[in-house]
Amino acid sequence: MDFILWLIAVILVIAGIVSLIRGAVLYGIALIILGLLIGPGGVSIFT
């Protein structure tokens, strides 16, 4: 389960960075924050 959450978090952060580069600043920041919340380094919303 931890690996799946980590994988989802990585995908969200990468998508957020890509969104920032493409010009969707608010959407990119939201994806990065969501990825950090889900990831094992942050406060996981699933535990």
mmCIF file as Biopython writes it, N, C-alpha, C and O atoms, coordinates in Angstrom:
data_model
#
loop_
_atom_site.group_PDB
_atom_site.id
_atom_site.type_symbol
_atom_site.label_atom_id
_atom_site.label_alt_id
_atom_site.label_comp_id
_atom_site.label_asym_id
_atom_site.label_entity_id
_atom_site.label_seq_id
_atom_site.pdbx_PDB_ins_code
_atom_site.Cartn_x
_atom_site.Cartn_y
_atom_site.Cartn_z
_atom_site.occupancy
_atom_site.B_iso_or_equiv
_atom_site.auth_seq_id
_atom_site.auth_asym_id
_atom_site.pdbx_PDB_model_num
ATOM 1   N N  . MET A ? 1  ? 0.821  -1.198 0.000   1.0 0.0 1  A 1 
ATOM 2   C CA . MET A ? 1  ? 0.000  0.000  0.000   1.0 0.0 1  A 1 
ATOM 3   C C  . MET A ? 1  ? 0.864  1.260  0.000   1.0 0.0 1  A 1 
ATOM 4   O O  . MET A ? 1  ? 0.547  2.243  -0.669  1.0 0.0 1  A 1 
ATOM 5   N N  . ASP A ? 2  ? 1.966  1.217  0.765   1.0 0.0 2  A 1 
ATOM 6   C CA . ASP A ? 2  ? 2.846  2.377  0.798   1.0 0.0 2  A 1 
ATOM 7   C C  . ASP A ? 2  ? 3.440  2.665  -0.574  1.0 0.0 2  A 1 
ATOM 8   O O  . ASP A ? 2  ? 3.571  3.822  -0.973  1.0 0.0 2  A 1 
ATOM 9   N N  . PHE A ? 3  ? 3.802  1.597  -1.298  1.0 0.0 3  A 1 
ATOM 10  C CA . PHE A ? 3  ? 4.386  1.795  -2.626  1.0 0.0 3  A 1 
ATOM 11  C C  . PHE A ? 3  ? 3.384  2.421  -3.582  1.0 0.0 3  A 1 
ATOM 12  O O  . PHE A ? 3  ? 3.743  3.282  -4.385  1.0 0.0 3  A 1 
ATOM 13  N N  . ILE A ? 4  ? 2.130  1.992  -3.499  1.0 0.0 4  A 1 
ATOM 14  C CA . ILE A ? 4  ? 1.100  2.542  -4.384  1.0 0.0 4  A 1 
ATOM 15  C C  . ILE A ? 4  ? 0.883  4.016  -4.089  1.0 0.0 4  A 1 
ATOM 16  O O  . ILE A ? 4  ? 0.772  4.821  -5.013  1.0 0.0 4  A 1 
ATOM 17  N N  . LEU A ? 5  ? 0.821  4.387  -2.799  1.0 0.0 5  A 1 
ATOM 18  C CA . LEU A ? 5  ? 0.658  5.799  -2.436  1.0 0.0 5  A 1 
ATOM 19  C C  . LEU A ? 5  ? 1.855  6.619  -2.884  1.0 0.0 5  A 1 
ATOM 20  O O  . LEU A ? 5  ? 1.697  7.742  -3.363  1.0 0.0 5  A 1 
ATOM 21  N N  . TRP A ? 6  ? 3.069  6.056  -2.728  1.0 0.0 6  A 1 
ATOM 22  C CA . TRP A ? 6  ? 4.270  6.755  -3.160  1.0 0.0 6  A 1 
ATOM 23  C C  . TRP A ? 6  ? 4.255  6.968  -4.668  1.0 0.0 6  A 1 
ATOM 24  O O  . TRP A ? 6  ? 4.628  8.036  -5.155  1.0 0.0 6  A 1 
ATOM 25  N N  . LEU A ? 7  ? 3.823  5.952  -5.401  1.0 0.0 7  A 1 
ATOM 26  C CA . LEU A ? 7  ? 3.763  6.040  -6.859  1.0 0.0 7  A 1 
ATOM 27  C C  . LEU A ? 7  ? 2.745  7.097  -7.303  1.0 0.0 7  A 1 
ATOM 28  O O  . LEU A ? 7  ? 3.020  7.879  -8.213  1.0 0.0 7  A 1 
ATOM 29  N N  . ILE A ? 8  ? 1.582  7.120  -6.668  1.0 0.0 8  A 1 
ATOM 30  C CA . ILE A ? 8  ? 0.570  8.129  -6.992  1.0 0.0 8  A 1 
ATOM 31  C C  . ILE A ? 8  ? 1.103  9.526  -6.683  1.0 0.0 8  A 1 
ATOM 32  O O  . ILE A ? 8  ? 0.892  10.461 -7.456  1.0 0.0 8  A 1 
ATOM 33  N N  . ALA A ? 9  ? 1.792  9.666  -5.552  1.0 0.0 9  A 1 
ATOM 34  C CA . ALA A ? 9  ? 2.352  10.963 -5.178  1.0 0.0 9  A 1 
ATOM 35  C C  . ALA A ? 9  ? 3.378  11.436 -6.208  1.0 0.0 9  A 1 
ATOM 36  O O  . ALA A ? 9  ? 3.389  12.610 -6.579  1.0 0.0 9  A 1 
ATOM 37  N N  . VAL A ? 10 ? 4.227  10.538 -6.664  1.0 0.0 10 A 1 
ATOM 38  C CA . VAL A ? 10 ? 5.243  10.901 -7.664  1.0 0.0 10 A 1 
ATOM 39  C C  . VAL A ? 10 ? 4.576  11.334 -8.967  1.0 0.0 10 A 1 
ATOM 40  O O  . VAL A ? 10 ? 4.996  12.314 -9.581  1.0 0.0 10 A 1 
ATOM 41  N N  . ILE A ? 11 ? 3.555  10.620 -9.385  1.0 0.0 11 A 1 
ATOM 42  C CA . ILE A ? 11 ? 2.851  10.968 -10.619 1.0 0.0 11 A 1 
ATOM 43  C C  . ILE A ? 11 ? 2.194  12.337 -10.488 1.0 0.0 11 A 1 
ATOM 44  O O  . ILE A ? 11 ? 2.241  13.141 -11.419 1.0 0.0 11 A 1 
ATOM 45  N N  . LEU A ? 12 ? 1.578  12.606 -9.334  1.0 0.0 12 A 1 
ATOM 46  C CA . LEU A ? 12 ? 0.930  13.907 -9.132  1.0 0.0 12 A 1 
ATOM 47  C C  . LEU A ? 12 ? 1.940  15.047 -9.143  1.0 0.0 12 A 1 
ATOM 48  O O  . LEU A ? 12 ? 1.682  16.097 -9.731  1.0 0.0 12 A 1 
ATOM 49  N N  . VAL A ? 13 ? 3.079  14.853 -8.503  1.0 0.0 13 A 1 
ATOM 50  C CA . VAL A ? 13 ? 4.092  15.913 -8.466  1.0 0.0 13 A 1 
ATOM 51  C C  . VAL A ? 13 ? 4.665  16.149 -9.862  1.0 0.0 13 A 1 
ATOM 52  O O  . VAL A ? 13 ? 4.870  17.298 -10.254 1.0 0.0 13 A 1 
ATOM 53  N N  . ILE A ? 14 ? 4.923  15.098 -10.608 1.0 0.0 14 A 1 
ATOM 54  C CA . ILE A ? 14 ? 5.436  15.262 -11.974 1.0 0.0 14 A 1 
ATOM 55  C C  . ILE A ? 14 ? 4.401  15.960 -12.849 1.0 0.0 14 A 1 
ATOM 56  O O  . ILE A ? 14 ? 4.751  16.834 -13.642 1.0 0.0 14 A 1 
ATOM 57  N N  . ALA A ? 15 ? 3.133  15.583 -12.712 1.0 0.0 15 A 1 
ATOM 58  C CA . ALA A ? 15 ? 2.083  16.254 -13.479 1.0 0.0 15 A 1 
ATOM 59  C C  . ALA A ? 15 ? 1.974  17.720 -13.082 1.0 0.0 15 A 1 
ATOM 60  O O  . ALA A ? 15 ? 1.710  18.573 -13.928 1.0 0.0 15 A 1 
ATOM 61  N N  . GLY A ? 16 ? 2.174  18.015 -11.814 1.0 0.0 16 A 1 
ATOM 62  C CA . GLY A ? 16 ? 2.151  19.407 -11.361 1.0 0.0 16 A 1 
ATOM 63  C C  . GLY A ? 16 ? 3.288  20.219 -11.950 1.0 0.0 16 A 1 
ATOM 64  O O  . GLY A ? 16 ? 3.093  21.369 -12.343 1.0 0.0 16 A 1 
ATOM 65  N N  . ILE A ? 17 ? 4.471  19.632 -12.012 1.0 0.0 17 A 1 
ATOM 66  C CA . ILE A ? 17 ? 5.618  20.332 -12.595 1.0 0.0 17 A 1 
ATOM 67  C C  . ILE A ? 17 ? 5.391  20.578 -14.080 1.0 0.0 17 A 1 
ATOM 68  O O  . ILE A ? 17 ? 5.699  21.656 -14.588 1.0 0.0 17 A 1 
ATOM 69  N N  . VAL A ? 18 ? 4.855  19.586 -14.772 1.0 0.0 18 A 1 
ATOM 70  C CA . VAL A ? 18 ? 4.563  19.748 -16.201 1.0 0.0 18 A 1 
ATOM 71  C C  . VAL A ? 18 ? 3.517  20.848 -16.404 1.0 0.0 18 A 1 
ATOM 72  O O  . VAL A ? 18 ? 3.622  21.644 -17.337 1.0 0.0 18 A 1 
ATOM 73  N N  . SER A ? 19 ? 2.513  20.888 -15.533 1.0 0.0 19 A 1 
ATOM 74  C CA . SER A ? 19 ? 1.487  21.926 -15.633 1.0 0.0 19 A 1 
ATOM 75  C C  . SER A ? 19 ? 2.089  23.309 -15.405 1.0 0.0 19 A 1 
ATOM 76  O O  . SER A ? 19 ? 1.723  24.268 -16.084 1.0 0.0 19 A 1 
ATOM 77  N N  . LEU A ? 20 ? 3.003  23.409 -14.458 1.0 0.0 20 A 1 
ATOM 78  C CA . LEU A ? 20 ? 3.667  24.695 -14.217 1.0 0.0 20 A 1 
ATOM 79  C C  . LEU A ? 20 ? 4.437  25.154 -15.451 1.0 0.0 20 A 1 
ATOM 80  O O  . LEU A ? 20 ? 4.402  26.331 -15.813 1.0 0.0 20 A 1 
ATOM 81  N N  . ILE A ? 21 ? 5.125  24.227 -16.088 1.0 0.0 21 A 1 
ATOM 82  C CA . ILE A ? 21 ? 5.909  24.563 -17.280 1.0 0.0 21 A 1 
ATOM 83  C C  . ILE A ? 21 ? 4.993  25.001 -18.423 1.0 0.0 21 A 1 
ATOM 84  O O  . ILE A ? 21 ? 5.341  25.892 -19.197 1.0 0.0 21 A 1 
ATOM 85  N N  . ARG A ? 22 ? 3.817  24.369 -18.525 1.0 0.0 22 A 1 
ATOM 86  C CA . ARG A ? 22 ? 2.896  24.688 -19.615 1.0 0.0 22 A 1 
ATOM 87  C C  . ARG A ? 22 ? 2.075  25.947 -19.336 1.0 0.0 22 A 1 
ATOM 88  O O  . ARG A ? 22 ? 1.349  26.415 -20.213 1.0 0.0 22 A 1 
ATOM 89  N N  . GLY A ? 23 ? 2.182  26.496 -18.133 1.0 0.0 23 A 1 
ATOM 90  C CA . GLY A ? 23 ? 1.537  27.762 -17.845 1.0 0.0 23 A 1 
ATOM 91  C C  . GLY A ? 23 ? 0.324  27.685 -16.927 1.0 0.0 23 A 1 
ATOM 92  O O  . GLY A ? 23 ? -0.232 28.723 -16.569 1.0 0.0 23 A 1 
ATOM 93  N N  . ALA A ? 24 ? -0.097 26.497 -16.540 1.0 0.0 24 A 1 
ATOM 94  C CA . ALA A ? 24 ? -1.240 26.355 -15.633 1.0 0.0 24 A 1 
ATOM 95  C C  . ALA A ? 24 ? -0.714 26.369 -14.197 1.0 0.0 24 A 1 
ATOM 96  O O  . ALA A ? 24 ? -0.529 25.322 -13.577 1.0 0.0 24 A 1 
ATOM 97  N N  . VAL A ? 25 ? -0.478 27.577 -13.683 1.0 0.0 25 A 1 
ATOM 98  C CA . VAL A ? 25 ? 0.219  27.720 -12.408 1.0 0.0 25 A 1 
ATOM 99  C C  . VAL A ? 25 ? -0.608 27.183 -11.239 1.0 0.0 25 A 1 
ATOM 100 O O  . VAL A ? 25 ? -0.104 26.383 -10.450 1.0 0.0 25 A 1 
ATOM 101 N N  . LEU A ? 26 ? -1.855 27.604 -11.115 1.0 0.0 26 A 1 
ATOM 102 C CA . LEU A ? 26 ? -2.673 27.180 -9.982  1.0 0.0 26 A 1 
ATOM 103 C C  . LEU A ? 26 ? -2.923 25.673 -9.994  1.0 0.0 26 A 1 
ATOM 104 O O  . LEU A ? 26 ? -2.867 25.021 -8.952  1.0 0.0 26 A 1 
ATOM 105 N N  . TYR A ? 27 ? -3.194 25.132 -11.164 1.0 0.0 27 A 1 
ATOM 106 C CA . TYR A ? 27 ? -3.426 23.690 -11.299 1.0 0.0 27 A 1 
ATOM 107 C C  . TYR A ? 27 ? -2.149 22.920 -10.948 1.0 0.0 27 A 1 
ATOM 108 O O  . TYR A ? 27 ? -2.207 21.891 -10.275 1.0 0.0 27 A 1 
ATOM 109 N N  . GLY A ? 28 ? -1.014 23.414 -11.399 1.0 0.0 28 A 1 
ATOM 110 C CA . GLY A ? 28 ? 0.260  22.763 -11.107 1.0 0.0 28 A 1 
ATOM 111 C C  . GLY A ? 28 ? 0.583  22.780 -9.628  1.0 0.0 28 A 1 
ATOM 112 O O  . GLY A ? 28 ? 1.031  21.774 -9.078  1.0 0.0 28 A 1 
ATOM 113 N N  . ILE A ? 29 ? 0.360  23.919 -8.973  1.0 0.0 29 A 1 
ATOM 114 C CA . ILE A ? 29 ? 0.618  24.024 -7.536  1.0 0.0 29 A 1 
ATOM 115 C C  . ILE A ? 29 ? -0.314 23.098 -6.761  1.0 0.0 29 A 1 
ATOM 116 O O  . ILE A ? 29 ? 0.105  22.457 -5.798  1.0 0.0 29 A 1 
ATOM 117 N N  . ALA A ? 30 ? -1.575 23.027 -7.179  1.0 0.0 30 A 1 
ATOM 118 C CA . ALA A ? 30 ? -2.535 22.156 -6.501  1.0 0.0 30 A 1 
ATOM 119 C C  . ALA A ? 30 ? -2.113 20.689 -6.622  1.0 0.0 30 A 1 
ATOM 120 O O  . ALA A ? 30 ? -2.209 19.938 -5.652  1.0 0.0 30 A 1 
ATOM 121 N N  . LEU A ? 31 ? -1.648 20.280 -7.797  1.0 0.0 31 A 1 
ATOM 122 C CA . LEU A ? 31 ? -1.203 18.893 -7.978  1.0 0.0 31 A 1 
ATOM 123 C C  . LEU A ? 31 ? 0.028  18.582 -7.133  1.0 0.0 31 A 1 
ATOM 124 O O  . LEU A ? 31 ? 0.135  17.499 -6.556  1.0 0.0 31 A 1 
ATOM 125 N N  . ILE A ? 32 ? 0.948  19.527 -7.064  1.0 0.0 32 A 1 
ATOM 126 C CA . ILE A ? 32 ? 2.162  19.309 -6.269  1.0 0.0 32 A 1 
ATOM 127 C C  . ILE A ? 32 ? 1.811  19.191 -4.786  1.0 0.0 32 A 1 
ATOM 128 O O  . ILE A ? 32 ? 2.319  18.306 -4.097  1.0 0.0 32 A 1 
ATOM 129 N N  . ILE A ? 33 ? 0.950  20.072 -4.297  1.0 0.0 33 A 1 
ATOM 130 C CA . ILE A ? 33 ? 0.552  20.013 -2.886  1.0 0.0 33 A 1 
ATOM 131 C C  . ILE A ? 33 ? -0.176 18.706 -2.589  1.0 0.0 33 A 1 
ATOM 132 O O  . ILE A ? 33 ? 0.070  18.074 -1.562  1.0 0.0 33 A 1 
ATOM 133 N N  . LEU A ? 34 ? -1.068 18.303 -3.485  1.0 0.0 34 A 1 
ATOM 134 C CA . LEU A ? 34 ? -1.787 17.040 -3.288  1.0 0.0 34 A 1 
ATOM 135 C C  . LEU A ? 34 ? -0.823 15.858 -3.270  1.0 0.0 34 A 1 
ATOM 136 O O  . LEU A ? 34 ? -0.966 14.944 -2.458  1.0 0.0 34 A 1 
ATOM 137 N N  . GLY A ? 35 ? 0.155  15.880 -4.166  1.0 0.0 35 A 1 
ATOM 138 C CA . GLY A ? 35 ? 1.155  14.814 -4.187  1.0 0.0 35 A 1 
ATOM 139 C C  . GLY A ? 35 ? 1.979  14.777 -2.916  1.0 0.0 35 A 1 
ATOM 140 O O  . GLY A ? 35 ? 2.311  13.697 -2.427  1.0 0.0 35 A 1 
ATOM 141 N N  . LEU A ? 36 ? 2.315  15.937 -2.371  1.0 0.0 36 A 1 
ATOM 142 C CA . LEU A ? 36 ? 3.083  15.969 -1.131  1.0 0.0 36 A 1 
ATOM 143 C C  . LEU A ? 36 ? 2.246  15.508 0.056   1.0 0.0 36 A 1 
ATOM 144 O O  . LEU A ? 36 ? 2.780  14.930 1.002   1.0 0.0 36 A 1 
ATOM 145 N N  . LEU A ? 37 ? 0.951  15.755 0.015   1.0 0.0 37 A 1 
ATOM 146 C CA . LEU A ? 37 ? 0.082  15.295 1.106   1.0 0.0 37 A 1 
ATOM 147 C C  . LEU A ? 37 ? -0.097 13.780 1.088   1.0 0.0 37 A 1 
ATOM 148 O O  . LEU A ? 37 ? -0.171 13.147 2.142   1.0 0.0 37 A 1 
ATOM 149 N N  . ILE A ? 38 ? -0.167 13.205 -0.100  1.0 0.0 38 A 1 
ATOM 150 C CA . ILE A ? 38 ? -0.381 11.761 -0.219  1.0 0.0 38 A 1 
ATOM 151 C C  . ILE A ? 38 ? 0.903  10.988 0.046   1.0 0.0 38 A 1 
ATOM 152 O O  . ILE A ? 38 ? 0.870  9.894  0.611   1.0 0.0 38 A 1 
ATOM 153 N N  . GLY A ? 39 ? 2.017  11.549 -0.355  1.0 0.0 39 A 1 
ATOM 154 C CA . GLY A ? 39 ? 3.287  10.835 -0.279  1.0 0.0 39 A 1 
ATOM 155 C C  . GLY A ? 39 ? 3.699  10.469 1.132   1.0 0.0 39 A 1 
ATOM 156 O O  . GLY A ? 39 ? 3.226  11.064 2.100   1.0 0.0 39 A 1 
ATOM 157 N N  . PRO A ? 40 ? 4.584  9.485  1.250   1.0 0.0 40 A 1 
ATOM 158 C CA . PRO A ? 40 ? 5.015  9.018  2.565   1.0 0.0 40 A 1 
ATOM 159 C C  . PRO A ? 40 ? 5.816  10.057 3.342   1.0 0.0 40 A 1 
ATOM 160 O O  . PRO A ? 40 ? 5.918  9.964  4.565   1.0 0.0 40 A 1 
ATOM 161 N N  . GLY A ? 41 ? 6.383  11.041 2.654   1.0 0.0 41 A 1 
ATOM 162 C CA . GLY A ? 41 ? 7.138  12.077 3.347   1.0 0.0 41 A 1 
ATOM 163 C C  . GLY A ? 41 ? 6.235  13.131 3.963   1.0 0.0 41 A 1 
ATOM 164 O O  . GLY A ? 41 ? 6.654  13.866 4.857   1.0 0.0 41 A 1 
ATOM 165 N N  . GLY A ? 42 ? 4.998  13.210 3.489   1.0 0.0 42 A 1 
ATOM 166 C CA . GLY A ? 42 ? 4.070  14.205 4.001   1.0 0.0 42 A 1 
ATOM 167 C C  . GLY A ? 42 ? 3.045  13.581 4.930   1.0 0.0 42 A 1 
ATOM 168 O O  . GLY A ? 42 ? 3.230  12.478 5.444   1.0 0.0 42 A 1 
ATOM 169 N N  . VAL A ? 43 ? 1.982  14.301 5.127   1.0 0.0 43 A 1 
ATOM 170 C CA . VAL A ? 43 ? 0.896  13.812 5.972   1.0 0.0 43 A 1 
ATOM 171 C C  . VAL A ? 43 ? -0.043 13.030 5.071   1.0 0.0 43 A 1 
ATOM 172 O O  . VAL A ? 43 ? -0.781 13.623 4.284   1.0 0.0 43 A 1 
ATOM 173 N N  . SER A ? 44 ? -0.027 11.730 5.172   1.0 0.0 44 A 1 
ATOM 174 C CA . SER A ? 44 ? -0.850 10.901 4.299   1.0 0.0 44 A 1 
ATOM 175 C C  . SER A ? 44 ? -2.319 11.009 4.703   1.0 0.0 44 A 1 
ATOM 176 O O  . SER A ? 44 ? -2.659 10.870 5.877   1.0 0.0 44 A 1 
ATOM 177 N N  . ILE A ? 45 ? -3.167 11.252 3.740   1.0 0.0 45 A 1 
ATOM 178 C CA . ILE A ? 45 ? -4.589 11.393 4.026   1.0 0.0 45 A 1 
ATOM 179 C C  . ILE A ? 45 ? -5.278 10.031 4.115   1.0 0.0 45 A 1 
ATOM 180 O O  . ILE A ? 45 ? -6.477 9.961  4.385   1.0 0.0 45 A 1 
ATOM 181 N N  . PHE A ? 46 ? -4.527 8.946  3.888   1.0 0.0 46 A 1 
ATOM 182 C CA . PHE A ? 46 ? -5.109 7.617  3.916   1.0 0.0 46 A 1 
ATOM 183 C C  . PHE A ? 46 ? -4.768 6.840  5.178   1.0 0.0 46 A 1 
ATOM 184 O O  . PHE A ? 46 ? -5.142 5.674  5.303   1.0 0.0 46 A 1 
ATOM 185 N N  . THR A ? 47 ? -4.056 7.472  6.126   1.0 0.0 47 A 1 
ATOM 186 C CA . THR A ? 47 ? -3.698 6.735  7.360   1.0 0.0 47 A 1 
ATOM 187 C C  . THR A ? 47 ? -4.411 7.309  8.543   1.0 0.0 47 A 1 
ATOM 188 O O  . THR A ? 47 ? -4.238 6.825  9.662   1.0 0.0 47 A 1 
#
